[in-house]
Amino acid sequence: MSEFNTVAAALQPGDEVVLANGTWTDARLLLKASGTAAAPITLRAQTPGQVILSGQSDLRLAGEYLHVADLVFRDGFSPSEAVVAFRESSKAVARHSRVSGVVIDDYSNPDSSDQDQWVMLYGAFNRLDHSQLRGKTNAGPTVVVVRDAAQGLDNQHRIDHNWFGPRPALGVNGGETLRVGTSDSSLSDSNSTVEYNWFEGCDGETEIISNKSGGNVYRGNVFYRSAGALTLRHGNGNQVIDNIFLGDGKSGTGGVRVINAQQQVSNNYFQGLAGSSNRAALAVMHGQAAPALSGYAPVVNATIERNTFVDVSKVSFGVGYNAATGIVVPASNSRFRNNLLVNRTGADPVTVNGSMAGVASTGNLQSPLASPALPGGVDSVAATLVQASNGLWVPSPALPSAGASATLSVTSRDATGVAWYPKQGEWTDAAAVGHRLPTNGADR
């Protein structure tokens, strides 16, 4: 470590630091320097996957245009609040920096109540990509975007092509796989993008993703056998588009929970989701009349359109309705339109609590029978489903007026994480045959 510290103290734009293959025990790495866009500073493994950071090791980045790649954390746990933190201190954060190809495997504090995070993104314009994180068993989100006025609230981070593997149920709040912001700053925009990731067996708590800021985009992600939901908990003007939710009938698997204003949920595919209430395939909540920042803001001006629901347990409106707690304000000025609902068992998944007067339901198609809970907003259709080349079920003949695109792109599992370290998850060869999803593909 002394040699690393000496080299790290004198880094210049374009420099590269190579960690020798082997096990680095109790290694506390600080990469604090400033590169440039044309000449970033790089810290990487000599050979991808052959530098193991064990014991009580961690990594911190501070400065600009830094890149860390191809390290493995396992056989230990972080001695600090994070395994990887995009800051040295509150006054020294990272910007325009990237962590890619990093594996964090079962690197949990054995005290399950001792909270930490595996990756903490501070600053702005940072990227976490092509990394693998699995097996977090203690309290705290796996990945968190930390926001405050001092470092700037307009983060514009990118979290992409990562494989988030199984995380067991924590049993209490605080087991999110990803949290973007907190309630106290949730009325400002983070403008971060979460795209083309796999969430597999992420059972930590009800909120797989806990969105607590505005202006974020969740695009092209696959949620496979994950017992929870992508939850728009706080913040306005977020987009959930082009995602795939596959429950495979597993208990508690959910889709998207909608709260707050100006949310868009479009062109997503939901299949085999067994969850209900907060974990329904779609959960549109009632809100409070004068909520605290930590409360439940009413749904206002939401657009939920061109989504496909196949064999899901529940599509629910008015979730959380409870006169005793004041969660009584229904969605308003919102639209549920041109969606396709198919349940091959014949059961009606649609449930409505309280009022749905503020949700205009138009152009939706449902098979085999139209739901009486959506009067005038859904038509019955006899839909025969076939598997398309992307592995998803689509109607034949096509129903171009409703549902997600028949050519919806499915992010391949092999395009996430790294190729040089195994993905120990819930996906099996049998599942691959059953879903016929592609297992390789180019990055975006």
DRENDO-1510 file (C-alpha; in Angstrom, 1 decimal, always signed):
<recs>
REC; n; res; u; v; w
REC; 1; MET; +0.0; +0.0; +0.0 .
REC; 2; SER; +2.8; +2.4; +0.7 .
REC; 3; GLU; +3.9; +2.2; -3.0 .
REC; 4; PHE; +0.4; +2.8; -4.1 .
REC; 5; ASN; +0.0; +5.8; -1.9 .
REC; 6; THR; +3.3; +7.3; -3.2 .
REC; 7; VAL; +2.2; +6.9; -6.8 .
REC; 8; ALA; -1.3; +8.1; -6.1 .
REC; 9; ALA; +0.0; +11.4; -4.6 .
REC; 10; ALA; +1.6; +12.5; -7.8 .
REC; 11; LEU; -0.8; +11.6; -10.5 .
REC; 12; GLN; -1.1; +13.7; -13.7 .
REC; 13; PRO; -3.7; +13.6; -16.5 .
REC; 14; GLY; -3.3; +10.5; -18.6 .
REC; 15; ASP; -1.5; +8.5; -15.9 .
REC; 16; GLU; -2.5; +4.9; -15.3 .
REC; 17; VAL; -2.0; +2.9; -12.0 .
REC; 18; VAL; -2.0; -0.9; -12.3 .
REC; 19; LEU; -2.6; -3.0; -9.2 .
REC; 20; ALA; -0.6; -6.2; -9.3 .
REC; 21; ASN; -2.6; -9.5; -9.4 .
REC; 22; GLY; -3.1; -11.1; -6.1 .
REC; 23; THR; -5.1; -10.6; -2.9 .
REC; 24; TRP; -4.9; -7.1; -1.3 .
REC; 25; THR; -6.0; -7.4; +2.3 .
REC; 26; ASP; -7.3; -4.4; +4.3 .
REC; 27; ALA; -6.5; -2.1; +1.3 .
REC; 28; ARG; -7.9; +1.4; +1.7 .
REC; 29; LEU; -7.5; +2.9; -1.7 .
REC; 30; LEU; -7.9; +6.7; -2.3 .
REC; 31; LEU; -7.7; +7.9; -5.9 .
REC; 32; LYS; -7.7; +11.7; -5.5 .
REC; 33; ALA; -6.5; +13.6; -8.6 .
REC; 34; SER; -7.7; +15.5; -11.6 .
REC; 35; GLY; -7.5; +14.2; -15.1 .
REC; 36; THR; -9.2; +15.7; -18.2 .
REC; 37; ALA; -11.8; +14.5; -20.6 .
REC; 38; ALA; -9.1; +13.7; -23.2 .
REC; 39; ALA; -6.7; +12.3; -20.6 .
REC; 40; PRO; -8.4; +10.6; -17.7 .
REC; 41; ILE; -6.5; +9.1; -14.8 .
REC; 42; THR; -7.0; +5.3; -14.6 .
REC; 43; LEU; -6.7; +2.8; -11.7 .
REC; 44; ARG; -7.2; -0.8; -12.9 .
REC; 45; ALA; -6.3; -4.4; -12.2 .
REC; 46; GLN; -3.3; -6.0; -13.9 .
REC; 47; THR; -5.7; -8.7; -15.1 .
REC; 48; PRO; -9.5; -8.3; -14.8 .
REC; 49; GLY; -10.8; -10.4; -11.9 .
REC; 50; GLN; -7.4; -11.3; -10.5 .
REC; 51; VAL; -7.0; -8.4; -8.1 .
REC; 52; ILE; -9.0; -9.3; -5.0 .
REC; 53; LEU; -9.6; -6.7; -2.3 .
REC; 54; SER; -10.4; -8.6; +0.9 .
REC; 55; GLY; -10.6; -8.1; +4.6 .
REC; 56; GLN; -11.6; -4.5; +5.4 .
REC; 57; SER; -10.9; -2.8; +2.1 .
REC; 58; ASP; -12.6; +0.1; +0.4 .
REC; 59; LEU; -12.2; +2.6; -2.4 .
REC; 60; ARG; -12.7; +6.4; -2.6 .
REC; 61; LEU; -12.5; +8.7; -5.6 .
REC; 62; ALA; -12.2; +12.5; -5.5 .
REC; 63; GLY; -11.5; +14.8; -8.3 .
REC; 64; GLU; -12.4; +14.8; -12.0 .
REC; 65; TYR; -12.1; +12.4; -14.9 .
REC; 66; LEU; -11.1; +9.4; -12.9 .
REC; 67; HIS; -11.7; +5.8; -14.0 .
REC; 68; VAL; -11.5; +2.6; -11.9 .
REC; 69; ALA; -11.9; -0.8; -13.5 .
REC; 70; ASP; -11.8; -4.5; -13.1 .
REC; 71; LEU; -11.5; -5.0; -9.3 .
REC; 72; VAL; -13.1; -7.6; -7.1 .
REC; 73; PHE; -14.2; -7.1; -3.4 .
REC; 74; ARG; -15.0; -10.3; -1.5 .
REC; 75; ASP; -14.1; -12.2; +1.6 .
REC; 76; GLY; -14.6; -9.3; +4.0 .
REC; 77; PHE; -16.6; -6.1; +4.4 .
REC; 78; SER; -16.0; -2.3; +4.2 .
REC; 79; PRO; -14.5; -0.5; +7.2 .
REC; 80; SER; -16.4; +2.6; +6.3 .
REC; 81; GLU; -19.8; +3.7; +5.2 .
REC; 82; ALA; -19.3; +2.4; +1.7 .
REC; 83; VAL; -17.3; -0.1; -0.3 .
REC; 84; VAL; -16.9; +2.4; -3.2 .
REC; 85; ALA; -17.6; +6.1; -2.6 .
REC; 86; PHE; -17.3; +8.9; -5.1 .
REC; 87; ARG; -15.9; +11.2; -2.5 .
REC; 88; GLU; -13.0; +11.6; +0.0 .
REC; 89; SER; -15.0; +14.0; +2.2 .
REC; 90; SER; -17.9; +16.3; +2.1 .
REC; 91; LYS; -15.7; +18.9; +0.4 .
REC; 92; ALA; -13.9; +16.6; -2.0 .
REC; 93; VAL; -16.3; +14.7; -4.3 .
REC; 94; ALA; -15.8; +13.1; -7.7 .
REC; 95; ARG; -17.2; +14.6; -11.0 .
REC; 96; HIS; -17.0; +13.2; -14.5 .
REC; 97; SER; -15.7; +9.9; -13.1 .
REC; 98; ARG; -16.4; +6.3; -13.8 .
REC; 99; VAL; -16.3; +2.9; -12.0 .
REC; 100; SER; -16.7; +0.0; -14.4 .
REC; 101; GLY; -16.2; -3.8; -14.3 .
REC; 102; VAL; -16.1; -3.8; -10.5 .
REC; 103; VAL; -17.4; -6.9; -8.7 .
REC; 104; ILE; -18.7; -6.8; -5.1 .
REC; 105; ASP; -19.6; -10.3; -4.0 .
REC; 106; ASP; -21.1; -11.1; -0.6 .
REC; 107; TYR; -19.0; -8.3; +0.9 .
REC; 108; SER; -21.4; -7.7; +3.8 .
REC; 109; ASN; -20.8; -6.7; +7.4 .
REC; 110; PRO; -21.7; -9.7; +9.4 .
REC; 111; ASP; -23.7; -7.5; +11.8 .
REC; 112; SER; -26.9; -7.3; +9.7 .
REC; 113; SER; -28.1; -4.2; +11.6 .
REC; 114; ASP; -24.9; -2.3; +10.9 .
REC; 115; GLN; -25.9; -0.1; +7.9 .
REC; 116; ASP; -23.6; +0.7; +5.0 .
REC; 117; GLN; -23.9; +1.1; +1.2 .
REC; 118; TRP; -21.8; -0.7; -1.3 .
REC; 119; VAL; -21.6; +2.1; -3.8 .
REC; 120; MET; -22.3; +5.8; -3.0 .
REC; 121; LEU; -22.4; +8.3; -5.9 .
REC; 122; TYR; -21.7; +11.9; -4.9 .
REC; 123; GLY; -20.9; +14.9; -7.1 .
REC; 124; ALA; -22.2; +15.0; -10.7 .
REC; 125; PHE; -21.7; +13.4; -14.1 .
REC; 126; ASN; -20.4; +10.1; -12.7 .
REC; 127; ARG; -21.0; +6.6; -14.1 .
REC; 128; LEU; -21.3; +3.1; -12.6 .
REC; 129; ASP; -21.4; +0.5; -15.4 .
REC; 130; HIS; -20.7; -3.1; -16.3 .
REC; 131; SER; -20.3; -4.0; -12.6 .
REC; 132; GLN; -21.7; -7.0; -10.6 .
REC; 133; LEU; -23.1; -6.6; -7.1 .
REC; 134; ARG; -24.7; -9.6; -5.3 .
REC; 135; GLY; -25.3; -10.9; -1.8 .
REC; 136; LYS; -25.7; -7.8; +0.4 .
REC; 137; THR; -27.3; -9.0; +3.7 .
REC; 138; ASN; -26.9; -6.1; +6.1 .
REC; 139; ALA; -28.9; -2.9; +6.3 .
REC; 140; GLY; -28.6; -0.1; +3.7 .
REC; 141; PRO; -29.2; +0.3; +0.0 .
REC; 142; THR; -26.8; -1.6; -2.3 .
REC; 143; VAL; -26.3; +1.6; -4.4 .
REC; 144; VAL; -27.3; +5.1; -3.4 .
REC; 145; VAL; -27.2; +8.5; -5.1 .
REC; 146; VAL; -26.4; +10.9; -2.3 .
REC; 147; ARG; -27.8; +14.4; -2.9 .
REC; 148; ASP; -27.4; +17.8; -1.1 .
REC; 149; ALA; -27.2; +21.4; -2.0 .
REC; 150; ALA; -23.5; +21.7; -1.1 .
REC; 151; GLN; -22.3; +19.3; -3.8 .
REC; 152; GLY; -25.1; +20.2; -6.2 .
REC; 153; LEU; -28.5; +18.6; -6.7 .
REC; 154; ASP; -28.4; +18.3; -10.5 .
REC; 155; ASN; -26.4; +15.1; -10.5 .
REC; 156; GLN; -26.8; +13.7; -14.1 .
REC; 157; HIS; -25.3; +10.3; -13.1 .
REC; 158; ARG; -25.5; +7.3; -15.3 .
REC; 159; ILE; -26.0; +3.8; -13.9 .
REC; 160; ASP; -26.0; +1.3; -16.7 .
REC; 161; HIS; -25.3; -2.3; -17.8 .
REC; 162; ASN; -24.8; -3.5; -14.3 .
REC; 163; TRP; -25.9; -6.9; -12.9 .
REC; 164; PHE; -27.6; -6.6; -9.5 .
REC; 165; GLY; -27.7; -10.2; -8.2 .
REC; 166; PRO; -29.7; -11.7; -5.4 .
REC; 167; ARG; -30.2; -9.8; -2.2 .
REC; 168; PRO; -32.2; -11.7; +0.5 .
REC; 169; ALA; -35.2; -10.0; +2.2 .
REC; 170; LEU; -33.9; -7.7; +5.0 .
REC; 171; GLY; -37.2; -7.9; +6.9 .
REC; 172; VAL; -37.3; -4.1; +7.5 .
REC; 173; ASN; -37.1; -0.9; +5.5 .
REC; 174; GLY; -33.6; -0.1; +4.1 .
REC; 175; GLY; -33.0; -3.0; +1.8 .
REC; 176; GLU; -33.3; -1.2; -1.5 .
REC; 177; THR; -31.0; -2.3; -4.4 .
REC; 178; LEU; -30.9; +1.3; -5.6 .
REC; 179; ARG; -32.0; +4.6; -4.0 .
REC; 180; VAL; -31.8; +7.9; -5.9 .
REC; 181; GLY; -32.1; +10.7; -3.3 .
REC; 182; THR; -33.9; +11.2; -0.1 .
REC; 183; SER; -37.2; +12.8; +0.9 .
REC; 184; ASP; -35.8; +16.0; +2.2 .
REC; 185; SER; -34.4; +17.1; -1.3 .
REC; 186; SER; -36.9; +15.2; -3.4 .
REC; 187; LEU; -38.6; +18.2; -4.9 .
REC; 188; SER; -35.5; +19.0; -6.9 .
REC; 189; ASP; -34.3; +17.1; -9.9 .
REC; 190; SER; -31.4; +14.7; -10.0 .
REC; 191; ASN; -31.7; +14.1; -13.8 .
REC; 192; SER; -29.9; +10.8; -13.4 .
REC; 193; THR; -30.3; +7.8; -15.8 .
REC; 194; VAL; -30.6; +4.2; -14.8 .
REC; 195; GLU; -30.6; +2.0; -18.0 .
REC; 196; TYR; -29.9; -1.4; -19.4 .
REC; 197; ASN; -29.3; -3.1; -16.0 .
REC; 198; TRP; -30.5; -6.5; -14.7 .
REC; 199; PHE; -32.1; -6.8; -11.3 .
REC; 200; GLU; -32.2; -10.5; -10.5 .
REC; 201; GLY; -33.5; -11.9; -7.2 .
REC; 202; CYS; -33.4; -8.5; -5.6 .
REC; 203; ASP; -35.7; -9.3; -2.7 .
REC; 204; GLY; -34.2; -6.8; -0.1 .
REC; 205; GLU; -37.5; -5.0; +0.5 .
REC; 206; THR; -40.7; -3.7; -1.1 .
REC; 207; GLU; -38.7; -1.0; -3.1 .
REC; 208; ILE; -36.2; -2.6; -5.4 .
REC; 209; ILE; -35.6; +0.9; -6.7 .
REC; 210; SER; -36.6; +3.8; -4.4 .
REC; 211; ASN; -36.8; +7.0; -6.5 .
REC; 212; LYS; -36.7; +10.0; -4.2 .
REC; 213; SER; -35.9; +12.9; -6.6 .
REC; 214; GLY; -37.1; +14.3; -9.9 .
REC; 215; GLY; -36.2; +14.2; -13.6 .
REC; 216; ASN; -34.8; +10.6; -13.6 .
REC; 217; VAL; -35.1; +8.1; -16.4 .
REC; 218; TYR; -35.4; +4.3; -15.9 .
REC; 219; ARG; -35.0; +2.7; -19.3 .
REC; 220; GLY; -34.4; -0.7; -20.8 .
REC; 221; ASN; -33.9; -2.5; -17.4 .
REC; 222; VAL; -34.8; -6.1; -16.8 .
REC; 223; PHE; -36.3; -7.2; -13.4 .
REC; 224; TYR; -36.2; -10.9; -13.1 .
REC; 225; ARG; -37.8; -12.8; -10.1 .
REC; 226; SER; -37.3; -9.8; -7.9 .
REC; 227; ALA; -39.7; -9.5; -5.0 .
REC; 228; GLY; -40.5; -5.8; -5.0 .
REC; 229; ALA; -41.2; -2.9; -7.3 .
REC; 230; LEU; -39.7; +0.1; -9.0 .
REC; 231; THR; -41.2; +2.7; -6.7 .
REC; 232; LEU; -41.6; +6.4; -7.6 .
REC; 233; ARG; -41.7; +7.2; -3.9 .
REC; 234; HIS; -40.9; +10.9; -4.0 .
REC; 235; GLY; -40.0; +13.4; -6.7 .
REC; 236; ASN; -41.8; +14.5; -9.9 .
REC; 237; GLY; -41.3; +14.2; -13.6 .
REC; 238; ASN; -39.7; +10.8; -13.8 .
REC; 239; GLN; -39.9; +8.4; -16.7 .
REC; 240; VAL; -40.2; +4.6; -16.6 .
REC; 241; ILE; -39.9; +3.4; -20.2 .
REC; 242; ASP; -39.0; +0.3; -22.2 .
REC; 243; ASN; -38.4; -1.9; -19.1 .
REC; 244; ILE; -39.1; -5.7; -18.7 .
REC; 245; PHE; -40.6; -7.2; -15.5 .
REC; 246; LEU; -40.6; -11.0; -15.3 .
REC; 247; GLY; -41.9; -12.5; -12.1 .
REC; 248; ASP; -42.0; -16.1; -13.1 .
REC; 249; GLY; -44.9; -16.5; -10.6 .
REC; 250; LYS; -42.5; -15.8; -7.6 .
REC; 251; SER; -44.3; -14.5; -4.5 .
REC; 252; GLY; -44.1; -10.7; -4.1 .
REC; 253; THR; -42.8; -9.9; -7.5 .
REC; 254; GLY; -44.0; -6.5; -8.7 .
REC; 255; GLY; -43.8; -3.8; -11.3 .
REC; 256; VAL; -44.1; -0.1; -10.9 .
REC; 257; ARG; -45.6; +1.9; -8.0 .
REC; 258; VAL; -46.7; +5.4; -9.0 .
REC; 259; ILE; -46.8; +8.4; -6.5 .
REC; 260; ASN; -46.4; +12.2; -7.0 .
REC; 261; ALA; -46.7; +14.3; -10.1 .
REC; 262; GLN; -45.9; +14.2; -13.9 .
REC; 263; GLN; -44.8; +10.5; -13.8 .
REC; 264; GLN; -44.6; +8.6; -17.1 .
REC; 265; VAL; -44.9; +4.8; -17.3 .
REC; 266; SER; -44.8; +3.8; -21.0 .
REC; 267; ASN; -43.9; +0.9; -23.3 .
REC; 268; ASN; -43.1; -1.5; -20.5 .
REC; 269; TYR; -43.7; -5.3; -20.4 .
REC; 270; PHE; -45.0; -7.0; -17.2 .
REC; 271; GLN; -45.3; -10.8; -17.0 .
REC; 272; GLY; -46.0; -13.4; -14.3 .
REC; 273; LEU; -45.9; -10.9; -11.4 .
REC; 274; ALA; -47.5; -12.4; -8.3 .
REC; 275; GLY; -47.4; -9.4; -6.0 .
REC; 276; SER; -50.3; -7.2; -4.8 .
REC; 277; SER; -50.9; -3.9; -3.1 .
REC; 278; ASN; -47.5; -2.0; -3.2 .
REC; 279; ARG; -46.0; -4.9; -5.2 .
REC; 280; ALA; -48.7; -5.0; -7.9 .
REC; 281; ALA; -47.7; -5.1; -11.5 .
REC; 282; LEU; -49.0; -1.5; -11.5 .
REC; 283; ALA; -49.8; +0.3; -8.2 .
REC; 284; VAL; -51.3; +3.8; -8.6 .
REC; 285; MET; -51.5; +5.2; -5.0 .
REC; 286; HIS; -53.9; +7.5; -3.3 .
REC; 287; GLY; -52.1; +10.3; -1.5 .
REC; 288; GLN; -52.4; +12.8; +1.4 .
REC; 289; ALA; -54.0; +16.2; +1.2 .
REC; 290; ALA; -51.0; +18.0; +2.8 .
REC; 291; PRO; -48.2; +15.5; +2.9 .
REC; 292; ALA; -44.9; +16.0; +4.6 .
REC; 293; LEU; -41.8; +15.5; +2.4 .
REC; 294; SER; -41.7; +12.0; +3.8 .
REC; 295; GLY; -45.4; +11.4; +3.2 .
REC; 296; TYR; -47.5; +10.4; +0.2 .
REC; 297; ALA; -48.0; +13.1; -2.4 .
REC; 298; PRO; -51.1; +12.6; -4.6 .
REC; 299; VAL; -50.7; +11.3; -8.1 .
REC; 300; VAL; -51.2; +14.3; -10.5 .
REC; 301; ASN; -50.8; +14.3; -14.3 .
REC; 302; ALA; -49.5; +10.8; -14.6 .
REC; 303; THR; -49.4; +9.1; -18.0 .
REC; 304; ILE; -49.5; +5.3; -18.1 .
REC; 305; GLU; -49.7; +4.2; -21.7 .
REC; 306; ARG; -48.8; +1.4; -24.2 .
REC; 307; ASN; -47.8; -1.1; -21.5 .
REC; 308; THR; -48.4; -4.9; -21.8 .
REC; 309; PHE; -49.5; -7.0; -18.8 .
REC; 310; VAL; -49.5; -10.8; -19.2 .
REC; 311; ASP; -50.7; -13.2; -16.5 .
REC; 312; VAL; -50.1; -10.7; -13.6 .
REC; 313; SER; -51.9; -10.9; -10.3 .
REC; 314; LYS; -52.9; -7.3; -9.9 .
REC; 315; VAL; -53.2; -4.0; -11.7 .
REC; 316; SER; -54.3; -1.7; -8.9 .
REC; 317; PHE; -55.6; +1.8; -8.5 .
REC; 318; GLY; -56.1; +3.6; -5.2 .
REC; 319; VAL; -53.4; +1.5; -3.4 .
REC; 320; GLY; -53.0; +2.6; +0.2 .
REC; 321; TYR; -56.4; +4.2; +0.5 .
REC; 322; ASN; -57.0; +4.5; +4.2 .
REC; 323; ALA; -59.2; +7.1; +5.8 .
REC; 324; ALA; -57.6; +6.6; +9.2 .
REC; 325; THR; -54.2; +7.7; +8.0 .
REC; 326; GLY; -55.4; +10.4; +5.6 .
REC; 327; ILE; -54.3; +8.6; +2.5 .
REC; 328; VAL; -57.6; +9.5; +0.7 .
REC; 329; VAL; -56.6; +11.8; -2.2 .
REC; 330; PRO; -57.2; +10.0; -5.5 .
REC; 331; ALA; -55.1; +10.5; -8.7 .
REC; 332; SER; -56.1; +13.5; -10.7 .
REC; 333; ASN; -55.7; +14.7; -14.3 .
REC; 334; SER; -54.1; +11.4; -15.2 .
REC; 335; ARG; -54.3; +9.0; -18.1 .
REC; 336; PHE; -54.4; +5.2; -18.4 .
REC; 337; ARG; -54.5; +4.6; -22.1 .
REC; 338; ASN; -53.7; +2.1; -24.9 .
REC; 339; ASN; -52.6; -0.6; -22.5 .
REC; 340; LEU; -53.0; -4.4; -23.1 .
REC; 341; LEU; -54.0; -6.7; -20.3 .
REC; 342; VAL; -54.1; -10.4; -21.0 .
REC; 343; ASN; -54.7; -13.0; -18.3 .
REC; 344; ARG; -54.7; -16.5; -19.7 .
REC; 345; THR; -56.4; -17.9; -16.6 .
REC; 346; GLY; -59.4; -15.7; -17.2 .
REC; 347; ALA; -59.0; -13.9; -13.9 .
REC; 348; ASP; -59.5; -10.1; -13.8 .
REC; 349; PRO; -56.3; -8.4; -12.3 .
REC; 350; VAL; -57.8; -4.9; -12.1 .
REC; 351; THR; -58.7; -3.6; -8.6 .
REC; 352; VAL; -59.9; -0.1; -7.7 .
REC; 353; ASN; -60.1; +1.4; -4.1 .
REC; 354; GLY; -61.6; +4.8; -3.5 .
REC; 355; SER; -62.2; +7.0; -6.5 .
REC; 356; MET; -60.8; +6.6; -10.0 .
REC; 357; ALA; -62.6; +9.7; -11.4 .
REC; 358; GLY; -59.3; +11.5; -12.0 .
REC; 359; VAL; -57.9; +8.8; -14.2 .
REC; 360; ALA; -59.1; +8.9; -17.9 .
REC; 361; SER; -59.1; +5.3; -19.1 .
REC; 362; THR; -59.2; +5.1; -22.8 .
REC; 363; GLY; -58.2; +2.8; -25.7 .
REC; 364; ASN; -57.2; -0.2; -23.4 .
REC; 365; LEU; -57.7; -3.8; -24.5 .
REC; 366; GLN; -58.2; -6.7; -22.2 .
REC; 367; SER; -58.5; -10.4; -22.8 .
REC; 368; PRO; -60.5; -12.5; -22.3 .
REC; 369; LEU; -63.0; -10.1; -20.7 .
REC; 370; ALA; -63.1; -6.3; -20.1 .
REC; 371; SER; -62.8; -5.4; -16.4 .
REC; 372; PRO; -65.9; -3.8; -14.9 .
REC; 373; ALA; -63.5; -1.7; -12.7 .
REC; 374; LEU; -62.6; +0.3; -15.8 .
REC; 375; PRO; -66.0; +1.3; -17.2 .
REC; 376; GLY; -65.7; +2.7; -20.7 .
REC; 377; GLY; -62.0; +2.5; -20.6 .
REC; 378; VAL; -61.3; -1.0; -21.7 .
REC; 379; ASP; -62.6; -3.2; -24.5 .
REC; 380; SER; -62.7; -6.9; -24.5 .
REC; 381; VAL; -60.6; -8.7; -27.1 .
REC; 382; ALA; -59.9; -12.3; -27.9 .
REC; 383; ALA; -56.1; -12.4; -27.9 .
REC; 384; THR; -53.9; -15.3; -28.8 .
REC; 385; LEU; -50.4; -14.9; -27.6 .
REC; 386; VAL; -47.2; -16.1; -29.3 .
REC; 387; GLN; -43.6; -15.7; -28.4 .
REC; 388; ALA; -41.7; -13.1; -30.5 .
REC; 389; SER; -38.1; -13.3; -31.3 .
REC; 390; ASN; -37.3; -11.2; -28.2 .
REC; 391; GLY; -38.8; -13.9; -26.0 .
REC; 392; LEU; -41.8; -11.8; -25.0 .
REC; 393; TRP; -45.5; -12.8; -25.6 .
REC; 394; VAL; -47.3; -10.7; -28.2 .
REC; 395; PRO; -50.8; -11.0; -29.7 .
REC; 396; SER; -51.3; -12.7; -33.0 .
REC; 397; PRO; -52.7; -11.2; -35.0 .
REC; 398; ALA; -51.1; -8.0; -33.9 .
REC; 399; LEU; -53.1; -5.3; -31.9 .
REC; 400; PRO; -51.2; -2.2; -33.0 .
REC; 401; SER; -53.4; +0.2; -31.0 .
REC; 402; ALA; -52.6; -1.2; -27.5 .
REC; 403; GLY; -49.7; -2.6; -25.5 .
REC; 404; ALA; -45.9; -2.3; -25.7 .
REC; 405; SER; -44.1; -2.5; -28.9 .
REC; 406; ALA; -43.8; -6.0; -30.4 .
REC; 407; THR; -40.1; -5.2; -31.1 .
REC; 408; LEU; -39.4; -4.0; -27.6 .
REC; 409; SER; -35.6; -4.5; -27.0 .
REC; 410; VAL; -34.7; -6.9; -24.2 .
REC; 411; THR; -31.3; -6.1; -22.6 .
REC; 412; SER; -29.4; -9.3; -22.5 .
REC; 413; ARG; -28.1; -10.7; -19.3 .
REC; 414; ASP; -24.7; -11.2; -20.8 .
REC; 415; ALA; -24.5; -7.5; -21.7 .
REC; 416; THR; -24.5; -6.6; -18.0 .
REC; 417; GLY; -21.8; -7.0; -15.5 .
REC; 418; VAL; -18.5; -8.7; -16.5 .
REC; 419; ALA; -17.7; -11.7; -18.6 .
REC; 420; TRP; -14.8; -12.8; -16.4 .
REC; 421; TYR; -16.7; -13.5; -13.1 .
REC; 422; PRO; -19.8; -15.8; -12.7 .
REC; 423; LYS; -23.3; -14.5; -12.2 .
REC; 424; GLN; -24.6; -16.6; -9.3 .
REC; 425; GLY; -28.3; -15.7; -9.5 .
REC; 426; GLU; -31.8; -17.1; -10.1 .
REC; 427; TRP; -31.4; -17.5; -13.9 .
REC; 428; THR; -31.1; -21.1; -15.0 .
REC; 429; ASP; -30.9; -22.9; -18.3 .
REC; 430; ALA; -34.6; -24.0; -17.8 .
REC; 431; ALA; -35.5; -20.4; -17.3 .
REC; 432; ALA; -33.7; -19.4; -20.5 .
REC; 433; VAL; -35.6; -22.1; -22.4 .
REC; 434; GLY; -38.9; -21.0; -20.9 .
REC; 435; HIS; -38.5; -17.3; -21.6 .
REC; 436; ARG; -36.3; -17.6; -24.7 .
REC; 437; LEU; -34.7; -14.3; -23.8 .
REC; 438; PRO; -31.4; -13.5; -25.6 .
REC; 439; THR; -28.3; -14.2; -23.5 .
REC; 440; ASN; -25.9; -12.1; -25.4 .
REC; 441; GLY; -25.9; -8.8; -27.2 .
REC; 442; ALA; -24.1; -5.6; -27.8 .
REC; 443; ASP; -23.9; -2.8; -25.3 .
REC; 444; ARG; -25.8; +0.4; -25.9 .
</recs>
